[in-house]
Amino acid sequence: MRIYIGNLSYDVTEEELKQEFLAYGEVASVSIMTDKFSGRPKGFAFVEMDSKTEGEAAIEGLNGKTLKERTIVVNEARPRTENRGGGSYGDRRGGGYGGGSRGRPGGGRQRRY
């Protein structure tokens, strides 16, 4: 069972998180999410537990608990969605070729010759 842990202190380590969850059952993995550019923690993590009943017990026991002066949020992880924003060219409004106004190609001003 995959479990989401939110509102984590940036000081919490994967080992400390694992110790909290071991009280409820066997922990398969712990992953604290980090920023890909700075490498700093983002404040949330995922824990993988072997058994669904152990996972549910961990959620029940740890949700709302204070860990390193932060009240953590613990619940079952939702499946990752494929439409994660990020803005593509197909999503933009404003018309055709150059982003012109009123659908005219080439910009907002009309040229006068």
C-alpha positions as CSV (number, residue, x, y, z in Angstrom):
1,M,0.0,0.0,0.0
2,R,1.3,3.4,-1.0
3,I,0.9,6.2,1.6
4,Y,1.2,10.0,1.2
5,I,2.7,12.0,4.0
6,G,2.3,15.8,3.8
7,N,3.3,18.9,5.8
8,L,6.6,17.4,6.6
9,S,9.3,19.4,8.3
10,Y,12.3,19.8,6.0
11,D,14.5,18.3,8.7
12,V,12.8,14.9,8.7
13,T,15.0,12.1,7.3
14,E,13.8,9.0,5.5
15,E,15.1,6.9,8.4
16,E,13.1,8.9,10.9
17,L,10.0,8.5,8.8
18,K,10.6,4.8,8.5
19,Q,10.9,4.4,12.3
20,E,7.5,6.1,12.7
21,F,5.8,3.7,10.3
22,L,7.6,0.5,11.6
23,A,5.4,0.7,14.7
24,Y,2.5,-0.3,12.4
25,G,4.1,-2.9,10.2
26,E,6.7,-3.8,7.6
27,V,7.9,-0.8,5.5
28,A,9.0,-1.6,2.0
29,S,10.3,1.9,1.0
30,V,10.4,5.5,2.0
31,S,10.8,8.4,-0.5
32,I,11.0,12.0,0.6
33,M,10.4,14.1,-2.5
34,T,13.0,16.7,-3.4
35,D,13.3,19.6,-5.8
36,K,15.1,18.5,-8.9
37,F,17.1,21.7,-9.1
38,S,18.0,22.6,-5.5
39,G,17.9,19.1,-4.0
40,R,16.0,20.4,-1.0
41,P,13.0,18.5,0.4
42,K,9.5,19.6,-0.9
43,G,7.7,18.8,2.4
44,F,6.0,15.6,1.5
45,A,6.9,11.9,1.1
46,F,5.6,8.5,0.1
47,V,5.9,5.3,2.2
48,E,5.2,1.9,0.8
49,M,3.9,-0.7,3.2
50,D,3.7,-4.5,2.5
51,S,0.1,-5.0,3.9
52,K,-3.0,-2.9,3.3
53,T,-4.2,-3.5,6.9
54,E,-0.9,-2.3,8.3
55,G,-1.0,0.7,6.0
56,E,-4.5,1.6,7.1
57,A,-3.4,1.2,10.8
58,A,-0.5,3.6,10.1
59,I,-2.8,6.1,8.4
60,E,-5.1,6.0,11.4
61,G,-2.3,6.2,13.9
62,L,-0.2,8.9,12.3
63,N,-2.6,11.3,10.6
64,G,-2.6,14.5,12.7
65,K,0.4,13.5,14.7
66,T,3.1,16.1,15.4
67,L,6.5,15.3,14.0
68,K,9.4,17.8,14.4
69,E,6.9,20.5,15.4
70,R,4.7,20.0,12.3
71,T,1.3,18.3,12.2
72,I,1.6,15.7,9.5
73,V,-1.1,14.7,7.0
74,V,-1.2,10.9,6.3
75,N,-3.5,9.3,3.8
76,E,-3.6,6.7,1.0
77,A,-1.7,8.0,-2.0
78,R,-3.9,8.6,-5.1
79,P,-2.7,7.3,-8.5
80,R,-0.6,9.8,-10.4
81,T,-2.5,11.5,-13.2
82,E,-1.1,12.0,-16.7
83,N,-2.4,15.6,-17.2
84,R,0.0,17.4,-14.9
85,G,-0.3,20.9,-16.4
86,G,2.9,22.5,-17.6
87,G,1.3,24.5,-20.4
88,S,1.6,23.3,-24.0
89,Y,1.2,25.4,-27.1
90,G,-2.1,23.7,-27.9
91,D,-3.6,25.1,-24.7
92,R,-3.0,28.8,-25.4
93,R,-5.7,31.2,-26.3
94,G,-5.3,34.2,-28.5
95,G,-5.5,33.0,-32.0
96,G,-3.4,31.8,-34.8
97,Y,0.1,32.3,-35.9
98,G,1.8,35.0,-33.8
99,G,-0.6,35.1,-30.9
100,G,-2.3,38.1,-32.7
101,S,-5.4,39.7,-31.3
102,R,-8.8,39.0,-32.8
103,G,-7.5,36.0,-34.7
104,R,-5.4,38.0,-37.1
105,P,-2.0,36.5,-37.9
106,G,1.1,38.5,-37.1
107,G,0.2,40.6,-34.1
108,G,-2.3,43.1,-32.9
109,R,-1.6,46.2,-35.0
110,Q,-2.7,46.4,-38.5
111,R,-0.2,47.8,-40.9
112,R,-1.1,50.8,-43.0
113,Y,0.7,51.3,-46.3
